[in-house]
Amino acid sequence: MAHNHAVPSDLTRNQGLVLGALNSSGAPLSAYDILDALRADGLRAPLQVYRALDKLVERGLAHRLESLNAFVACADEHCDRKQLTAFAICTNCGKVDEFTDAVIEDRLGEWAGARSFKIERTTMEIRGKCGQCAALA
């Protein structure tokens, strides 16, 4: 899951530190996990981490996994925040795979259009066992 994307140069110091922590993590991180990881870098207050996370999510550089109350770096360096973003979360090892699916996105768009529902954001979380863990069962 660790990503090696370049950190955009226009991020604040805190945003860069938080994105770096997410990029180097092999698993989703809670805000408090991030705070613990960055204490040596001078981050002391949860609000510092939450502000940075809000901006990173707003820019599409990170995603919040609602069911885990945790965050991951975006797997797509050129993420279009308008797209449906789906996450397959392994309930055994915690691995998270991010993907998009145009067919599901189209169907949701048709559903919303028929009901005059304006979609602002679509995040799908699929829970189960990854291929490695399923093979062990």
N, C-alpha and C positions, 0 to 999 in steps of 0.2 A: 504494500500500500504506500510506502514511502515514495514521495515524488521529488524530482530534482528540477522543478521549474525555476527559472530565474525570478527573483523577487523584484517586482516593479520598483523603479527608483523613486516614484512619487509617494510611497508609503511613509507614514510617520515611523519613528524608531520603534514604538510599541507595536504597531501593526506589522512591521517587518519581523520583529522578534516572535510574535504570535504565529505568523504565517510560517516562519522557519521551524517553530516547534511542531506545527501540524505537518509540514512537509517531511520532517525527519522521523515522524512517528509511524510505526507500523500498524497502529490501531487508532480508532476514534479517541479523542481526548475531551474530557469535561473542562469547563473553565478553570476549575480548581486544580486539575492535573496540569494545565498550562501554567497557572500561577506558581505551582510548586516547581515546575521545570525552569521557570524564568526568575525565581527569587534572586539568584546570583547575579542576574543582569539588571537588578534594580526594580523589578516589578513587585510591588508589595500589596497593592489593593485590588480586590476582585473587580472593582469598577474599571480599572485600567484595562484589564483583560476583556471585560464585557464590551467596552467601547470599541476596542480594537476588533473584536469578533464581529460586532454589528457592522462596522465599515467593510470588513473583509467579505462578509456574507452579502452585503449590499452590492459590492463590486463583482460578485461571482467568483471570488478567489477561494472561498471556503463555503462549506455547506453545514447546516445544522441537521443532525439526525434526531428528529423529534422523539422517537421511541426510546432513544438512549440518552437524551439530553446531553449530547456530545457533538463534537465538531470534527470535520475532516477537511483537508485541503482539497480543492477541486482537482479532479484527475485530468481535466481538459484545460490546457493553458489558454485556450481561446473560447472559454465557456460562454454560451449565449444563455443568459439567465432567464430568457423567455421560454426556453425549451423545457420539456418535461425532463426532470432528472430522477433517475431511479437508482436505488441502492439495494444490493443483495447483501444481507447481513448474516454471517454464519453464527448461529446460536451456540456453536461448540467452541470455535477458536477465536471468534470475534472479527475475522477478516471481513472487510467491506469492499465490494466491487461497485464502482459507479458506472452507469451506462445510460444512454438515451435510446428511445424507441419511437420512431416516427409513426408507426402504425397505432400504438396506444395514444400517442399525442394527437393524431388525426381523429381518432374515435372520440376522445375527450372534447376536442374542438367542435366536432359535430354535435355532441350532446349539449355542450354549453351554448352553441349557436342556436339550437332549436329551442332553448329556454331563455335566450337573451341574457345568459349568465356570462359576466366578464371575468375570465380567468386572469389572476394576477401572478400566481406562482403555482407550480405543480411539483410536488415531491412525492415519490412513491418509495415505500420501504417494504422489501420482501425479506422475510425471515425464514431461515432453513439451514441446511448444512451445505457447506462448500464441497466441491468435488473431492478434495483430499479427505475431509472428515466423513463424507458419505461413503468413501471407499473403505474406511476403517470400521464402519458399523457392521 
